[in-house]
Amino acid sequence: MRSLSHIKLSVLQNIYNYLILRYIYSIWVINLKTGILKYGRIRDLRNDRGLTQEKIAKMLNVKQNTYCQYEIGIVNYPLDVVVKLAEYYNVSVDYLVGLTDEATPYPRRRKQP
């Protein structure tokens, strides 16, 4: 039969382990949320224009699931996607990636014939 002090020690260890895991999980969630914030611009631009993920995904030639992962920060979007989105929404690449709050794009070079 286990002693009372052994049971108390076991309960305290369980509480300690729970608190440690909770602390680690909290830090992970905070890091995840701050990582997602930089991806929020593409979601906000899409929502402000009343567009669906499917429509934007089709324009980018990716699956809707892939585009959804871009929006929530699971997958980093490639440079060509950033450029296409900037041109589509008529904003700067800097704005899309969170380097500036100014959405107006820089003057673009004329395409050479």
DSSP file (Angstrom, degrees, kcal/mol; ACC not computed):
  #  RESIDUE AA STRUCTURE BP1 BP2  ACC     N-H-->O    O-->H-N    N-H-->O    O-->H-N    TCO  KAPPA ALPHA  PHI   PSI    X-CA   Y-CA   Z-CA
    1    1 A M              0   0    0      0, 0.0     2,-0.1     0, 0.0     0, 0.0   0.000 360.0 360.0 360.0 136.2    0.0    0.0    0.0
    2    2 A R        -     0   0    0      1,-0.1     2,-0.1     2,-0.0     0, 0.0  -0.441 360.0-118.0 -74.7 145.3    1.3    3.4   -0.9
    3    3 A S     >  -     0   0    0     -2,-0.1     4,-1.9     1,-0.1     5,-0.2  -0.436  19.7-116.3 -80.7 159.6    2.0    5.9    1.8
    4    4 A L  H  > S+     0   0    0      1,-0.2     4,-2.4     2,-0.2     5,-0.2   0.877 116.3  52.8 -62.5 -39.3    0.1    9.1    2.1
    5    5 A S  H  > S+     0   0    0      1,-0.2     4,-2.2     2,-0.2    -1,-0.2   0.861 107.3  52.5 -66.7 -34.0    3.3   11.1    1.5
    6    6 A H  H  > S+     0   0    0      2,-0.2     4,-2.1     1,-0.2    -1,-0.2   0.897 110.0  48.3 -67.4 -39.6    4.1    9.1   -1.6
    7    7 A I  H  X S+     0   0    0     -4,-1.9     4,-2.4     2,-0.2    -2,-0.2   0.910 111.3  50.2 -65.9 -43.2    0.6    9.9   -3.0
    8    8 A K  H  X S+     0   0    0     -4,-2.4     4,-2.6     1,-0.2    -2,-0.2   0.910 110.6  49.8 -61.5 -41.9    1.0   13.6   -2.2
    9    9 A L  H  X S+     0   0    0     -4,-2.2     4,-2.3     2,-0.2    -1,-0.2   0.904 110.1  50.5 -63.5 -41.2    4.4   13.6   -3.9
   10   10 A S  H  X S+     0   0    0     -4,-2.1     4,-2.1     2,-0.2    -2,-0.2   0.903 111.2  48.4 -63.0 -42.4    2.8   12.0   -7.0
   11   11 A V  H  X S+     0   0    0     -4,-2.4     4,-2.4     2,-0.2    -2,-0.2   0.918 111.5  49.9 -64.4 -43.9    0.0   14.6   -7.1
   12   12 A L  H  X S+     0   0    0     -4,-2.6     4,-2.6     1,-0.2    -2,-0.2   0.886 109.9  50.8 -63.4 -38.8    2.5   17.4   -6.8
   13   13 A Q  H  X S+     0   0    0     -4,-2.3     4,-2.8     2,-0.2    -1,-0.2   0.900 110.0  50.0 -65.1 -39.8    4.6   16.0   -9.6
   14   14 A N  H  X S+     0   0    0     -4,-2.1     4,-2.3     2,-0.2    -2,-0.2   0.911 112.2  47.1 -64.2 -42.1    1.5   15.7  -11.8
   15   15 A I  H  X S+     0   0    0     -4,-2.4     4,-2.6     2,-0.2    -2,-0.2   0.924 112.6  50.0 -64.7 -43.9    0.6   19.3  -11.1
   16   16 A Y  H  X S+     0   0    0     -4,-2.6     4,-2.4     2,-0.2    -2,-0.2   0.934 111.6  47.8 -59.9 -48.0    4.2   20.4  -11.7
   17   17 A N  H  X S+     0   0    0     -4,-2.8     4,-2.5     1,-0.2    -1,-0.2   0.897 111.4  51.4 -61.3 -41.0    4.3   18.6  -15.0
   18   18 A Y  H  X S+     0   0    0     -4,-2.3     4,-2.6     1,-0.2    -1,-0.2   0.930 110.7  47.8 -61.1 -46.2    0.9   20.1  -16.0
   19   19 A L  H  X S+     0   0    0     -4,-2.6     4,-2.4     2,-0.2    -2,-0.2   0.890 111.6  50.0 -64.8 -39.8    2.1   23.6  -15.2
   20   20 A I  H  X S+     0   0    0     -4,-2.4     4,-2.5     2,-0.2     5,-0.2   0.945 113.2  45.8 -63.1 -48.0    5.3   23.1  -17.2
   21   21 A L  H  X S+     0   0    0     -4,-2.5     4,-2.7     1,-0.2    -2,-0.2   0.895 112.5  51.3 -62.6 -39.6    3.5   21.8  -20.2
   22   22 A R  H  X S+     0   0    0     -4,-2.6     4,-2.4    -5,-0.2    -1,-0.2   0.900 110.3  49.3 -63.4 -41.2    0.9   24.6  -19.9
   23   23 A Y  H  X S+     0   0    0     -4,-2.4     4,-2.1     2,-0.2    -2,-0.2   0.934 112.8  46.2 -63.7 -47.5    3.7   27.2  -19.8
   24   24 A I  H  X S+     0   0    0     -4,-2.5     4,-2.2     1,-0.2    -2,-0.2   0.915 113.0  50.3 -62.4 -43.2    5.5   25.7  -22.9
   25   25 A Y  H  X S+     0   0    0     -4,-2.7     4,-2.6    -5,-0.2    -1,-0.2   0.903 108.5  52.8 -61.7 -41.8    2.2   25.5  -24.7
   26   26 A S  H  X S+     0   0    0     -4,-2.4     4,-2.3     1,-0.2    -1,-0.2   0.910 109.5  48.0 -61.6 -43.4    1.4   29.2  -23.9
   27   27 A I  H  X S+     0   0    0     -4,-2.1     4,-2.4     2,-0.2    -1,-0.2   0.912 111.7  50.8 -63.1 -42.0    4.7   30.3  -25.3
   28   28 A W  H  X S+     0   0    0     -4,-2.2     4,-2.4     2,-0.2    -2,-0.2   0.915 110.4  48.9 -61.7 -44.4    4.2   28.2  -28.4
   29   29 A V  H  X S+     0   0    0     -4,-2.6     4,-2.7     2,-0.2    -1,-0.2   0.907 110.4  50.9 -64.0 -42.4    0.7   29.8  -28.9
   30   30 A I  H  X S+     0   0    0     -4,-2.3     4,-2.3     1,-0.2     5,-0.2   0.929 112.2  46.8 -61.2 -45.2    2.0   33.3  -28.5
   31   31 A N  H  X S+     0   0    0     -4,-2.4     4,-1.8     1,-0.2    -2,-0.2   0.891 112.2  50.9 -63.5 -39.3    4.8   32.6  -31.0
   32   32 A L  H  X S+     0   0    0     -4,-2.4     4,-1.8     2,-0.2    -2,-0.2   0.921 110.7  48.4 -63.9 -44.6    2.3   31.1  -33.4
   33   33 A K  H  X S+     0   0    0     -4,-2.7     4,-1.4     1,-0.2    -2,-0.2   0.890 111.7  48.1 -66.1 -40.1   -0.1   34.1  -33.1
   34   34 A T  H  X S+     0   0    0     -4,-2.3     4,-0.6     1,-0.2    -1,-0.2   0.840 110.8  52.6 -71.0 -30.1    2.6   36.7  -33.7
   35   35 A G  H  < S+     0   0    0     -4,-1.8     3,-0.5    -5,-0.2     4,-0.3   0.854 107.3  52.3 -68.7 -34.2    3.8   34.7  -36.7
   36   36 A I  H >X S+     0   0    0     -4,-1.8     3,-1.9     1,-0.2     4,-0.7   0.822  93.6  73.6 -70.2 -31.5    0.3   34.7  -38.1
   37   37 A L  H >< S+     0   0    0     -4,-1.4     3,-1.0     1,-0.3     4,-0.3   0.842  90.7  55.8 -56.0 -36.6    0.0   38.5  -37.8
   38   38 A K  T 3< S+     0   0    0     -4,-0.6     3,-0.3    -3,-0.5    -1,-0.3   0.703 107.4  50.7 -71.1 -16.2    2.3   39.1  -40.7
   39   39 A Y  T X> S+     0   0    0     -3,-1.9     4,-0.9    -4,-0.3     3,-0.7   0.528  86.4  87.8 -93.5  -8.2    0.1   37.0  -43.0
   40   40 A G  H <X S+     0   0    0     -3,-1.0     4,-2.9    -4,-0.7     5,-0.2   0.739  72.4  71.8 -65.2 -23.4   -3.1   38.7  -42.0
   41   41 A R  H 3> S+     0   0    0     -4,-0.3     4,-2.8    -3,-0.3    -1,-0.2   0.909  96.2  49.2 -62.6 -42.0   -2.7   41.4  -44.7
   42   42 A I  H <> S+     0   0    0     -3,-0.7     4,-1.8    54,-0.3    -1,-0.2   0.878 113.6  47.5 -67.8 -33.4   -3.5   39.0  -47.6
   43   43 A R  H  X S+     0   0    0     -4,-0.9     4,-2.8    28,-0.2    -2,-0.2   0.926 113.0  48.3 -68.2 -44.5   -6.6   37.8  -45.7
   44   44 A D  H  X S+     0   0    0     -4,-2.9     4,-2.8     2,-0.2    -2,-0.2   0.909 111.1  50.0 -63.6 -42.6   -7.7   41.3  -44.9
   45   45 A L  H  X S+     0   0    0     -4,-2.8     4,-1.1    -5,-0.2    -1,-0.2   0.921 113.2  46.7 -61.0 -43.8   -7.2   42.5  -48.5
   46   46 A R  H  <>S+     0   0    0     -4,-1.8     5,-2.4    -5,-0.2     3,-0.4   0.939 114.9  45.6 -64.3 -47.5   -9.2   39.5  -49.8
   47   47 A N  H ><5S+     0   0    0     -4,-2.8     3,-1.5     1,-0.2    -2,-0.2   0.892 107.5  57.5 -64.8 -39.9  -12.0   40.0  -47.3
   48   48 A D  H 3<5S+     0   0    0     -4,-2.8    -1,-0.2     1,-0.3    -2,-0.2   0.798 110.6  44.7 -61.1 -27.8  -12.2   43.8  -47.9
   49   49 A R  T 3<5S-     0   0    0     -4,-1.1    -1,-0.3    -3,-0.4    -2,-0.2   0.375 113.6-118.0 -97.9   3.4  -12.9   43.1  -51.5
   50   50 A G  T < 5 +     0   0    0     -3,-1.5     2,-0.2    -4,-0.3    -3,-0.2   0.816  62.8 148.8  67.6  31.4  -15.4   40.3  -50.8
   51   51 A L      < -     0   0    0     -5,-2.4     2,-0.2    -6,-0.2    -1,-0.2  -0.619  41.5-127.6 -98.0 157.1  -13.3   37.7  -52.6
   52   52 A T     >  -     0   0    0     -2,-0.2     4,-1.8     1,-0.1     5,-0.2  -0.631  20.2-119.3 -97.8 159.7  -13.1   34.0  -51.8
   53   53 A Q  H  > S+     0   0    0     -2,-0.2     4,-2.9     1,-0.2     5,-0.2   0.873 115.1  58.7 -61.5 -36.9  -10.0   31.9  -51.1
   54   54 A E  H  > S+     0   0    0      1,-0.2     4,-2.3     2,-0.2    -1,-0.2   0.911 104.9  48.8 -60.5 -43.1  -11.0   29.8  -54.1
   55   55 A K  H  > S+     0   0    0      2,-0.2     4,-2.0     1,-0.2    -1,-0.2   0.924 114.6  43.9 -64.5 -44.9  -11.0   32.8  -56.5
   56   56 A I  H  X S+     0   0    0     -4,-1.8     4,-2.0     2,-0.2    -2,-0.2   0.906 112.5  52.8 -67.9 -40.3   -7.6   34.0  -55.3
   57   57 A A  H  X>S+     0   0    0     -4,-2.9     5,-2.6     1,-0.2     4,-0.7   0.905 108.8  50.3 -60.5 -41.3   -6.2   30.5  -55.3
   58   58 A K  H ><5S+     0   0    0     -4,-2.3     3,-0.9     1,-0.2    -1,-0.2   0.913 108.9  51.3 -63.3 -42.7   -7.4   30.1  -58.9
   59   59 A M  H 3<5S+     0   0    0     -4,-2.0    -1,-0.2     1,-0.2    -2,-0.2   0.856 114.2  44.3 -62.2 -34.8   -5.7   33.4  -59.9
   60   60 A L  H 3<5S-     0   0    0     -4,-2.0    -1,-0.2     2,-0.1    -2,-0.2   0.504 111.3-122.0 -86.7  -5.2   -2.4   32.1  -58.3
   61   61 A N  T <<5S+     0   0    0     -3,-0.9     2,-0.3    -4,-0.7    -3,-0.2   0.894  73.6 116.3  61.2  42.3   -2.7   28.6  -59.9
   62   62 A V  S   <S-     0   0    0     -5,-2.6    -1,-0.3    -6,-0.1    -2,-0.1  -0.874  72.2 -92.1-129.0 166.3   -2.7   26.9  -56.5
   63   63 A K     >  -     0   0    0     -2,-0.3     4,-2.2     1,-0.1     5,-0.2  -0.425  34.3-116.4 -74.3 155.0   -5.2   24.8  -54.6
   64   64 A Q  H  > S+     0   0    0      1,-0.2     4,-2.5     2,-0.2     5,-0.2   0.878 116.6  55.9 -59.2 -38.6   -7.6   26.5  -52.2
   65   65 A N  H  > S+     0   0    0      2,-0.2     4,-1.9     1,-0.2    -1,-0.2   0.888 106.4  50.1 -62.3 -40.0   -6.0   24.6  -49.3
   66   66 A T  H  > S+     0   0    0      2,-0.2     4,-1.7     1,-0.2    -1,-0.2   0.929 111.0  48.5 -63.9 -45.3   -2.6   25.9  -50.2
   67   67 A Y  H  X S+     0   0    0     -4,-2.2     4,-2.2     1,-0.2    -2,-0.2   0.902 108.5  54.3 -63.2 -39.4   -3.8   29.5  -50.3
   68   68 A C  H  X S+     0   0    0     -4,-2.5     4,-1.8     1,-0.2    -1,-0.2   0.898 106.6  52.2 -58.6 -40.7   -5.6   29.0  -47.0
   69   69 A Q  H  X>S+     0   0    0     -4,-1.9     5,-1.6     1,-0.2     6,-1.4   0.828 106.5  53.7 -67.3 -31.6   -2.2   27.9  -45.5
   70   70 A Y  H ><5S+     0   0    0     -4,-1.7     3,-0.7     3,-0.2    -2,-0.2   0.938 108.4  50.6 -62.4 -46.3   -0.6   31.1  -46.9
   71   71 A E  H 3<5S+     0   0    0     -4,-2.2   -28,-0.2     1,-0.2    -2,-0.2   0.840 115.2  39.9 -64.6 -34.9   -3.2   33.1  -45.1
   72   72 A I  H 3<5S-     0   0    0     -4,-1.8    -1,-0.2    -5,-0.1    -2,-0.2   0.460 113.0-113.2 -98.3   0.2   -2.8   31.5  -41.7
   73   73 A G  T <<5S+     0   0    0     -4,-0.7    -3,-0.2    -3,-0.7     3,-0.1   0.639  80.9 120.9  86.1  14.2    1.0   31.3  -41.9
   74   74 A I  S   <S+     0   0    0     -5,-1.6     2,-0.4     1,-0.2    -4,-0.2   0.886  81.7  32.6 -74.4 -38.5    1.4   27.5  -42.1
   75   75 A V  S    S-     0   0    0     -6,-1.4     2,-0.3    -9,-0.2    -2,-0.3  -0.968  85.2-127.1-119.8 132.0    3.2   27.8  -45.4
   76   76 A N        -     0   0    0     -2,-0.4    -6,-0.1    -3,-0.1    -7,-0.0  -0.610  30.9-123.7 -73.1 132.3    5.4   30.7  -46.5
   77   77 A Y        -     0   0    0     -2,-0.3    -1,-0.1    -7,-0.2     5,-0.0  -0.605  26.6-114.8 -82.1 140.2    4.2   32.0  -49.8
   78   78 A P    >>  -     0   0    0      0, 0.0     4,-1.9     0, 0.0     3,-0.6  -0.202  26.4-105.6 -70.4 163.0    6.9   32.1  -52.5
   79   79 A L  H 3> S+     0   0    0      1,-0.3     4,-2.5     2,-0.2     5,-0.2   0.863 118.9  56.4 -58.1 -40.4    8.1   35.4  -54.0
   80   80 A D  H 3> S+     0   0    0      1,-0.2     4,-2.2     2,-0.2    -1,-0.3   0.854 107.2  50.3 -63.9 -32.1    6.2   34.9  -57.3
   81   81 A V  H <> S+     0   0    0     -3,-0.6     4,-2.7     2,-0.2    -1,-0.2   0.906 108.9  51.3 -68.9 -42.2    3.0   34.6  -55.2
   82   82 A V  H  X S+     0   0    0     -4,-1.9     4,-2.5     2,-0.2    -2,-0.2   0.920 111.5  47.7 -59.9 -44.4    3.8   37.8  -53.3
   83   83 A V  H  X S+     0   0    0     -4,-2.5     4,-2.4     2,-0.2     5,-0.2   0.926 112.0  49.0 -64.5 -45.3    4.4   39.7  -56.6
   84   84 A K  H  X S+     0   0    0     -4,-2.2     4,-2.7     1,-0.2    -2,-0.2   0.914 113.0  47.8 -61.0 -42.7    1.2   38.4  -58.2
   85   85 A L  H  X S+     0   0    0     -4,-2.7     4,-2.7     2,-0.2     5,-0.2   0.906 110.5  51.5 -65.2 -41.0   -0.8   39.4  -55.1
   86   86 A A  H  X>S+     0   0    0     -4,-2.5     5,-2.0    -5,-0.2     4,-0.9   0.914 114.1  43.8 -62.2 -42.9    0.8   42.8  -55.0
   87   87 A E  H  <5S+     0   0    0     -4,-2.4    -2,-0.2     3,-0.2    -1,-0.2   0.908 114.1  50.4 -68.1 -41.5   -0.1   43.4  -58.6
   88   88 A Y  H  <5S+     0   0    0     -4,-2.7    -2,-0.2     1,-0.2    -1,-0.2   0.919 120.2  34.3 -63.6 -44.9   -3.6   42.0  -58.2
   89   89 A Y  H  <5S-     0   0    0     -4,-2.7    -1,-0.2    -5,-0.2    -2,-0.2   0.502 106.4-125.6 -89.1  -4.6   -4.4   44.2  -55.2
   90   90 A N  T  <5 +     0   0    0     -4,-0.9     2,-0.3     1,-0.2    -3,-0.2   0.936  68.4 123.5  56.8  50.2   -2.4   47.1  -56.4
   91   91 A V      < -     0   0    0     -5,-2.0    -1,-0.2    -6,-0.2    13,-0.2  -0.835  66.0 -93.0-128.9 168.4   -0.3   47.3  -53.3
   92   92 A S     >  -     0   0    0     11,-1.4     4,-1.8    -2,-0.3     5,-0.1  -0.497  24.3-125.5 -82.2 154.9    3.4   47.2  -52.6
   93   93 A V  H  > S+     0   0    0      1,-0.2     4,-2.1     2,-0.2     6,-0.2   0.880 113.6  59.7 -62.3 -38.7    5.2   44.0  -51.8
   94   94 A D  H  4>S+     0   0    0      1,-0.2     5,-2.6     2,-0.2     6,-0.9   0.888 104.3  50.1 -57.1 -39.5    6.5   45.8  -48.6
   95   95 A Y  H >45S+     0   0    0      4,-0.2     3,-1.0     3,-0.2    -1,-0.2   0.923 108.3  52.4 -65.1 -44.2    2.9   46.3  -47.5
   96   96 A L  H 3<5S+     0   0    0     -4,-1.8   -55,-0.3     1,-0.2   -54,-0.3   0.877 113.1  43.0 -61.1 -38.0    2.0   42.6  -48.1
   97   97 A V  T 3<5S-     0   0    0     -4,-2.1    -1,-0.2    -5,-0.1    -2,-0.2   0.410 117.5-108.8 -93.8   4.1    4.9   41.4  -46.0
   98   98 A G  T < 5S+     0   0    0     -3,-1.0    -3,-0.2    -4,-0.5    -4,-0.1   0.657  81.9 123.5  86.1  16.2    4.4   43.9  -43.2
   99   99 A L  S   <S+     0   0    0     -5,-2.6     2,-0.3    -6,-0.2    -4,-0.2   0.684  80.9  17.0 -82.5 -17.1    7.5   46.2  -43.8
  100  100 A T        -     0   0    0     -6,-0.9    -2,-0.2    -8,-0.1    -1,-0.1  -0.980  57.8-142.5-147.5 158.1    5.3   49.3  -44.2
  101  101 A D  S    S+     0   0    0     -2,-0.3     2,-0.7    -3,-0.1    -6,-0.1   0.405  78.0 100.1 -98.3  -0.4    1.8   50.4  -43.4
  102  102 A E        -     0   0    0      1,-0.2   -10,-0.2     2,-0.1    -7,-0.2  -0.782  52.9-171.4 -88.5 113.1    1.6   52.3  -46.7
  103  103 A A        +     0   0    0     -2,-0.7   -11,-1.4   -12,-0.1    -1,-0.2   0.753  50.5 108.4 -78.6 -23.9   -0.3   50.2  -49.2
  104  104 A T        -     0   0    0    -13,-0.2   -13,-0.2     1,-0.1    -2,-0.1  -0.310  69.0-129.6 -59.5 126.7    0.4   52.4  -52.2
  105  105 A P        -     0   0    0      0, 0.0   -13,-0.1     0, 0.0     3,-0.1  -0.345  21.5-102.5 -75.6 159.6    2.9   50.7  -54.5
  106  106 A Y        -     0   0    0      1,-0.1     2,-0.1   -15,-0.1   -15,-0.0  -0.368  54.6 -80.1 -68.8 157.1    6.0   52.3  -55.9
  107  107 A P        -     0   0    0      0, 0.0     2,-0.3     0, 0.0    -1,-0.1  -0.431  55.0-132.6 -59.5 133.1    5.8   53.4  -59.5
  108  108 A R        -     0   0    0     -2,-0.1     2,-0.1    -3,-0.1     3,-0.1  -0.612  14.3-110.3 -91.9 148.7    6.4   50.4  -61.6
  109  109 A R        -     0   0    0     -2,-0.3     2,-0.2     1,-0.1    -1,-0.1  -0.443  38.3-105.6 -70.5 148.6    8.7   50.1  -64.6
  110  110 A R        -     0   0    0     -2,-0.1     2,-0.3     1,-0.1    -1,-0.1  -0.528  38.4-108.8 -72.4 141.7    7.1   49.9  -68.0
  111  111 A K        -     0   0    0     -2,-0.2    -1,-0.1     1,-0.1    -3,-0.0  -0.543  32.4-120.3 -73.0 135.6    7.3   46.4  -69.5
  112  112 A Q              0   0    0     -2,-0.3    -1,-0.1     1,-0.1    -3,-0.0  -0.560 360.0 360.0 -76.9 136.8    9.7   46.2  -72.3
  113  113 A P              0   0    0      0, 0.0    -1,-0.1     0, 0.0    -2,-0.0   0.511 360.0 360.0 -71.6 360.0    8.2   45.1  -75.7
